[in-house]
Amino acid sequence: MGKVIVVASGKGGTGKTTVVANLGATMALEGFRVAVVDMDMGLRNLDLYLGLESNVVYDVSDVMNGVCRIKQALIRDKSFPGLFLMAASPKKPDGEITPLHMKILCEKLREQFDYIIVDGPAGIDDGLAVAAGGADFGIIVSSPDFASSRDGEMVRLVLREMGVPSTGILINKLNVDMVKKGFAPEISDLVAGYQRELLGVIQTDENISISTNLGVPVVFIQEGYIAENFHNISERIRANLKD
């Protein structure tokens, strides 16, 4: 049975959706069947980051409300064999979607995929509770600043309360020069108290921004430190899921 990973953040702007797109693509390149599910209702972007926006007909809300079947809402990414997208609704659904709806959807997706990566909304409101329904593991994406780190710690505690058994921290958008000059905190200071949960650090790189605008995850170019970094993050996640 597949494993469900929810990706969350304490605030917007941490690059959470970029992480989801590249992590999903990385796992697909590693030979796994992966479904990425956008649960950021009303603010969907995952389809854009994968270059699949013109392929979206049905979305996750349609599935949960019985408008279509699961396979009708799954879009295969031809650039990454084994990677499928289920887009979010472009607007917040009128009907009530609960964590139970999400749990049932995840149980059905587990039968088809090795990993289901859920792009949750930023913050700790009801949207996160729905996105985390049925999750086996949580990834908190944080910017390299104390405010984002503190917000991420709150998300970590909330996910535990929601029944997500384990979590990991991923620091994104690190500017090494800023750290060296003393204008940004050290990683050790940001993760003080939960170093063992650090999944990895992703540096700021213009290639990530370029790839996002082009709708092709940067790990499509498998040479280089960014792809290697995501591969290492994938390995750590899979090790956590085996514990």
Contacts in CASP RR format, 6 or more apart in sequence:
PFRMAT RR
TARGET T0000
AUTHOR 0000-0000-0000
METHOD contacts of the structure
MODEL  1
MGKVIVVASGKGGTGKTTVVANLGATMALEGFRVAVVDMDMGLRNLDLYL
GLESNVVYDVSDVMNGVCRIKQALIRDKSFPGLFLMAASPKKPDGEITPL
HMKILCEKLREQFDYIIVDGPAGIDDGLAVAAGGADFGIIVSSPDFASSR
DGEMVRLVLREMGVPSTGILINKLNVDMVKKGFAPEISDLVAGYQRELLG
VIQTDENISISTNLGVPVVFIQEGYIAENFHNISERIRANLKD
1 110 0 8 1.000
1 111 0 8 1.000
2 109 0 8 1.000
2 110 0 8 1.000
2 111 0 8 1.000
2 113 0 8 1.000
2 114 0 8 1.000
2 115 0 8 1.000
2 116 0 8 1.000
3 110 0 8 1.000
3 114 0 8 1.000
3 115 0 8 1.000
3 116 0 8 1.000
3 136 0 8 1.000
3 137 0 8 1.000
3 241 0 8 1.000
4 106 0 8 1.000
4 109 0 8 1.000
4 110 0 8 1.000
4 115 0 8 1.000
4 116 0 8 1.000
4 118 0 8 1.000
4 133 0 8 1.000
4 134 0 8 1.000
4 135 0 8 1.000
4 136 0 8 1.000
4 137 0 8 1.000
5 115 0 8 1.000
5 116 0 8 1.000
5 117 0 8 1.000
5 118 0 8 1.000
5 135 0 8 1.000
5 136 0 8 1.000
5 137 0 8 1.000
5 138 0 8 1.000
5 139 0 8 1.000
5 237 0 8 1.000
5 241 0 8 1.000
6 118 0 8 1.000
6 120 0 8 1.000
6 131 0 8 1.000
6 132 0 8 1.000
6 133 0 8 1.000
6 135 0 8 1.000
6 137 0 8 1.000
6 138 0 8 1.000
6 139 0 8 1.000
6 159 0 8 1.000
6 164 0 8 1.000
7 16 0 8 1.000
7 19 0 8 1.000
7 20 0 8 1.000
7 23 0 8 1.000
7 117 0 8 1.000
7 118 0 8 1.000
7 119 0 8 1.000
7 120 0 8 1.000
7 138 0 8 1.000
7 139 0 8 1.000
7 141 0 8 1.000
8 16 0 8 1.000
8 120 0 8 1.000
8 121 0 8 1.000
8 122 0 8 1.000
8 123 0 8 1.000
8 128 0 8 1.000
8 131 0 8 1.000
8 132 0 8 1.000
8 138 0 8 1.000
8 139 0 8 1.000
8 140 0 8 1.000
8 141 0 8 1.000
8 155 0 8 1.000
8 159 0 8 1.000
9 15 0 8 1.000
9 16 0 8 1.000
9 122 0 8 1.000
9 123 0 8 1.000
9 140 0 8 1.000
9 141 0 8 1.000
9 142 0 8 1.000
9 148 0 8 1.000
9 151 0 8 1.000
9 152 0 8 1.000
9 155 0 8 1.000
10 122 0 8 1.000
10 123 0 8 1.000
10 124 0 8 1.000
10 140 0 8 1.000
10 142 0 8 1.000
10 148 0 8 1.000
10 151 0 8 1.000
10 152 0 8 1.000
10 154 0 8 1.000
10 155 0 8 1.000
11 122 0 8 1.000
11 123 0 8 1.000
11 147 0 8 1.000
11 148 0 8 1.000
11 151 0 8 1.000
12 122 0 8 1.000
12 123 0 8 1.000
13 122 0 8 1.000
13 143 0 8 1.000
14 122 0 8 1.000
14 141 0 8 1.000
14 142 0 8 1.000
14 143 0 8 1.000
14 148 0 8 1.000
14 172 0 8 1.000
14 173 0 8 1.000
15 141 0 8 1.000
15 172 0 8 1.000
15 173 0 8 1.000
16 119 0 8 1.000
16 120 0 8 1.000
16 122 0 8 1.000
16 141 0 8 1.000
16 172 0 8 1.000
17 38 0 8 1.000
17 40 0 8 1.000
17 45 0 8 1.000
17 46 0 8 1.000
17 49 0 8 1.000
17 119 0 8 1.000
18 49 0 8 1.000
18 172 0 8 1.000
18 208 0 8 1.000
18 212 0 8 1.000
19 139 0 8 1.000
19 141 0 8 1.000
19 170 0 8 1.000
19 172 0 8 1.000
19 202 0 8 1.000
20 36 0 8 1.000
20 46 0 8 1.000
20 49 0 8 1.000
20 117 0 8 1.000
20 119 0 8 1.000
21 36 0 8 1.000
21 46 0 8 1.000
21 49 0 8 1.000
21 50 0 8 1.000
21 212 0 8 1.000
21 217 0 8 1.000
22 217 0 8 1.000
22 218 0 8 1.000
22 219 0 8 1.000
22 226 0 8 1.000
22 230 0 8 1.000
23 117 0 8 1.000
23 230 0 8 1.000
23 233 0 8 1.000
23 234 0 8 1.000
23 237 0 8 1.000
24 34 0 8 1.000
24 36 0 8 1.000
24 80 0 8 1.000
24 83 0 8 1.000
24 115 0 8 1.000
24 117 0 8 1.000
24 217 0 8 1.000
25 50 0 8 1.000
25 77 0 8 1.000
25 79 0 8 1.000
25 80 0 8 1.000
25 83 0 8 1.000
25 217 0 8 1.000
25 219 0 8 1.000
25 220 0 8 1.000
26 219 0 8 1.000
26 227 0 8 1.000
26 230 0 8 1.000
26 231 0 8 1.000
26 233 0 8 1.000
26 234 0 8 1.000
27 34 0 8 1.000
27 83 0 8 1.000
27 114 0 8 1.000
27 115 0 8 1.000
27 117 0 8 1.000
27 234 0 8 1.000
28 34 0 8 1.000
28 77 0 8 1.000
28 80 0 8 1.000
28 81 0 8 1.000
28 82 0 8 1.000
28 83 0 8 1.000
29 80 0 8 1.000
29 219 0 8 1.000
29 222 0 8 1.000
30 231 0 8 1.000
30 234 0 8 1.000
31 82 0 8 1.000
32 82 0 8 1.000
32 113 0 8 1.000
32 114 0 8 1.000
32 115 0 8 1.000
33 82 0 8 1.000
33 84 0 8 1.000
33 112 0 8 1.000
33 113 0 8 1.000
33 114 0 8 1.000
33 115 0 8 1.000
34 82 0 8 1.000
34 83 0 8 1.000
34 84 0 8 1.000
34 113 0 8 1.000
34 114 0 8 1.000
34 115 0 8 1.000
34 116 0 8 1.000
34 117 0 8 1.000
35 74 0 8 1.000
35 84 0 8 1.000
35 85 0 8 1.000
35 86 0 8 1.000
35 109 0 8 1.000
35 112 0 8 1.000
35 113 0 8 1.000
35 115 0 8 1.000
35 116 0 8 1.000
35 117 0 8 1.000
36 46 0 8 1.000
36 50 0 8 1.000
36 83 0 8 1.000
36 84 0 8 1.000
36 85 0 8 1.000
36 86 0 8 1.000
36 116 0 8 1.000
36 117 0 8 1.000
36 118 0 8 1.000
36 119 0 8 1.000
37 60 0 8 1.000
37 85 0 8 1.000
37 86 0 8 1.000
37 105 0 8 1.000
37 109 0 8 1.000
37 116 0 8 1.000
37 117 0 8 1.000
37 118 0 8 1.000
37 119 0 8 1.000
38 44 0 8 1.000
38 45 0 8 1.000
38 46 0 8 1.000
38 47 0 8 1.000
38 59 0 8 1.000
38 60 0 8 1.000
38 85 0 8 1.000
38 86 0 8 1.000
38 87 0 8 1.000
38 88 0 8 1.000
38 119 0 8 1.000
38 120 0 8 1.000
39 60 0 8 1.000
39 88 0 8 1.000
39 102 0 8 1.000
39 118 0 8 1.000
39 119 0 8 1.000
39 120 0 8 1.000
39 121 0 8 1.000
39 127 0 8 1.000
39 130 0 8 1.000
39 131 0 8 1.000
40 46 0 8 1.000
40 88 0 8 1.000
40 119 0 8 1.000
40 120 0 8 1.000
40 121 0 8 1.000
40 122 0 8 1.000
41 61 0 8 1.000
41 88 0 8 1.000
41 89 0 8 1.000
41 91 0 8 1.000
41 92 0 8 1.000
41 93 0 8 1.000
41 121 0 8 1.000
41 127 0 8 1.000
42 88 0 8 1.000
42 89 0 8 1.000
42 90 0 8 1.000
42 91 0 8 1.000
42 92 0 8 1.000
43 88 0 8 1.000
43 121 0 8 1.000
44 59 0 8 1.000
44 87 0 8 1.000
44 88 0 8 1.000
44 89 0 8 1.000
44 90 0 8 1.000
46 85 0 8 1.000
46 87 0 8 1.000
46 88 0 8 1.000
46 119 0 8 1.000
47 53 0 8 1.000
47 55 0 8 1.000
47 56 0 8 1.000
47 75 0 8 1.000
47 85 0 8 1.000
47 87 0 8 1.000
48 215 0 8 1.000
49 212 0 8 1.000
49 215 0 8 1.000
49 217 0 8 1.000
50 77 0 8 1.000
50 83 0 8 1.000
50 85 0 8 1.000
50 215 0 8 1.000
50 216 0 8 1.000
50 217 0 8 1.000
51 215 0 8 1.000
51 216 0 8 1.000
52 75 0 8 1.000
52 77 0 8 1.000
52 85 0 8 1.000
52 87 0 8 1.000
55 75 0 8 1.000
56 75 0 8 1.000
56 87 0 8 1.000
57 72 0 8 1.000
57 73 0 8 1.000
58 67 0 8 1.000
58 68 0 8 1.000
58 72 0 8 1.000
58 73 0 8 1.000
59 73 0 8 1.000
59 86 0 8 1.000
59 87 0 8 1.000
59 88 0 8 1.000
59 89 0 8 1.000
59 90 0 8 1.000
60 73 0 8 1.000
60 86 0 8 1.000
60 87 0 8 1.000
60 88 0 8 1.000
60 89 0 8 1.000
60 105 0 8 1.000
61 67 0 8 1.000
61 88 0 8 1.000
61 89 0 8 1.000
61 93 0 8 1.000
61 97 0 8 1.000
62 68 0 8 1.000
62 73 0 8 1.000
62 89 0 8 1.000
63 69 0 8 1.000
63 70 0 8 1.000
63 73 0 8 1.000
63 86 0 8 1.000
63 105 0 8 1.000
64 93 0 8 1.000
64 97 0 8 1.000
64 101 0 8 1.000
64 102 0 8 1.000
64 105 0 8 1.000
65 93 0 8 1.000
65 95 0 8 1.000
65 97 0 8 1.000
70 86 0 8 1.000
70 105 0 8 1.000
70 108 0 8 1.000
70 109 0 8 1.000
73 86 0 8 1.000
73 87 0 8 1.000
74 84 0 8 1.000
74 85 0 8 1.000
74 86 0 8 1.000
75 84 0 8 1.000
75 85 0 8 1.000
75 86 0 8 1.000
75 87 0 8 1.000
76 82 0 8 1.000
76 83 0 8 1.000
76 84 0 8 1.000
77 83 0 8 1.000
77 84 0 8 1.000
77 85 0 8 1.000
79 216 0 8 1.000
79 220 0 8 1.000
80 217 0 8 1.000
80 220 0 8 1.000
84 113 0 8 1.000
88 119 0 8 1.000
97 130 0 8 1.000
98 130 0 8 1.000
99 129 0 8 1.000
99 130 0 8 1.000
99 132 0 8 1.000
99 133 0 8 1.000
99 134 0 8 1.000
99 162 0 8 1.000
100 133 0 8 1.000
101 130 0 8 1.000
102 118 0 8 1.000
102 130 0 8 1.000
102 131 0 8 1.000
102 132 0 8 1.000
102 133 0 8 1.000
102 134 0 8 1.000
103 133 0 8 1.000
103 134 0 8 1.000
106 116 0 8 1.000
106 118 0 8 1.000
106 133 0 8 1.000
106 134 0 8 1.000
106 135 0 8 1.000
107 134 0 8 1.000
109 116 0 8 1.000
110 116 0 8 1.000
118 131 0 8 1.000
118 132 0 8 1.000
118 135 0 8 1.000
119 131 0 8 1.000
120 127 0 8 1.000
120 128 0 8 1.000
120 131 0 8 1.000
120 132 0 8 1.000
121 127 0 8 1.000
121 128 0 8 1.000
121 131 0 8 1.000
123 151 0 8 1.000
123 155 0 8 1.000
124 154 0 8 1.000
124 155 0 8 1.000
124 158 0 8 1.000
128 155 0 8 1.000
128 158 0 8 1.000
128 159 0 8 1.000
128 162 0 8 1.000
129 162 0 8 1.000
132 138 0 8 1.000
132 159 0 8 1.000
132 162 0 8 1.000
132 163 0 8 1.000
132 164 0 8 1.000
133 162 0 8 1.000
135 159 0 8 1.000
135 164 0 8 1.000
136 164 0 8 1.000
136 165 0 8 1.000
136 166 0 8 1.000
136 241 0 8 1.000
137 164 0 8 1.000
137 165 0 8 1.000
137 166 0 8 1.000
137 167 0 8 1.000
137 168 0 8 1.000
137 237 0 8 1.000
137 240 0 8 1.000
137 241 0 8 1.000
138 159 0 8 1.000
138 164 0 8 1.000
138 166 0 8 1.000
138 167 0 8 1.000
138 168 0 8 1.000
139 167 0 8 1.000
139 168 0 8 1.000
139 169 0 8 1.000
139 170 0 8 1.000
139 199 0 8 1.000
139 237 0 8 1.000
140 152 0 8 1.000
140 155 0 8 1.000
140 156 0 8 1.000
140 159 0 8 1.000
140 167 0 8 1.000
140 168 0 8 1.000
140 169 0 8 1.000
140 170 0 8 1.000
141 170 0 8 1.000
141 172 0 8 1.000
142 148 0 8 1.000
142 149 0 8 1.000
142 151 0 8 1.000
142 152 0 8 1.000
142 169 0 8 1.000
142 170 0 8 1.000
142 171 0 8 1.000
142 172 0 8 1.000
142 190 0 8 1.000
143 171 0 8 1.000
143 172 0 8 1.000
143 173 0 8 1.000
144 171 0 8 1.000
144 172 0 8 1.000
144 173 0 8 1.000
144 174 0 8 1.000
144 175 0 8 1.000
144 179 0 8 1.000
144 184 0 8 1.000
144 185 0 8 1.000
144 187 0 8 1.000
144 190 0 8 1.000
145 184 0 8 1.000
145 185 0 8 1.000
145 190 0 8 1.000
146 185 0 8 1.000
146 189 0 8 1.000
146 190 0 8 1.000
149 185 0 8 1.000
149 190 0 8 1.000
149 191 0 8 1.000
152 169 0 8 1.000
153 194 0 8 1.000
156 167 0 8 1.000
156 168 0 8 1.000
156 169 0 8 1.000
156 194 0 8 1.000
156 197 0 8 1.000
159 167 0 8 1.000
160 167 0 8 1.000
166 240 0 8 1.000
166 243 0 8 1.000
167 197 0 8 1.000
168 194 0 8 1.000
168 197 0 8 1.000
168 198 0 8 1.000
168 199 0 8 1.000
168 240 0 8 1.000
169 191 0 8 1.000
169 194 0 8 1.000
169 197 0 8 1.000
169 198 0 8 1.000
169 199 0 8 1.000
169 200 0 8 1.000
170 198 0 8 1.000
170 199 0 8 1.000
170 200 0 8 1.000
170 201 0 8 1.000
170 202 0 8 1.000
170 233 0 8 1.000
171 187 0 8 1.000
171 190 0 8 1.000
171 191 0 8 1.000
171 198 0 8 1.000
171 200 0 8 1.000
171 201 0 8 1.000
171 202 0 8 1.000
172 201 0 8 1.000
172 202 0 8 1.000
173 202 0 8 1.000
173 203 0 8 1.000
173 204 0 8 1.000
174 184 0 8 1.000
174 187 0 8 1.000
174 201 0 8 1.000
174 202 0 8 1.000
174 203 0 8 1.000
174 204 0 8 1.000
175 184 0 8 1.000
175 203 0 8 1.000
175 204 0 8 1.000
176 203 0 8 1.000
178 184 0 8 1.000
179 185 0 8 1.000
179 186 0 8 1.000
179 187 0 8 1.000
187 198 0 8 1.000
187 201 0 8 1.000
188 195 0 8 1.000
191 197 0 8 1.000
191 198 0 8 1.000
199 233 0 8 1.000
199 236 0 8 1.000
199 237 0 8 1.000
200 229 0 8 1.000
200 232 0 8 1.000
200 233 0 8 1.000
200 236 0 8 1.000
201 229 0 8 1.000
202 208 0 8 1.000
202 226 0 8 1.000
202 229 0 8 1.000
202 230 0 8 1.000
205 218 0 8 1.000
205 226 0 8 1.000
207 218 0 8 1.000
207 226 0 8 1.000
208 218 0 8 1.000
208 226 0 8 1.000
210 218 0 8 1.000
211 217 0 8 1.000
211 218 0 8 1.000
211 220 0 8 1.000
212 218 0 8 1.000
218 226 0 8 1.000
218 227 0 8 1.000
219 226 0 8 1.000
219 227 0 8 1.000
219 230 0 8 1.000
221 227 0 8 1.000
END
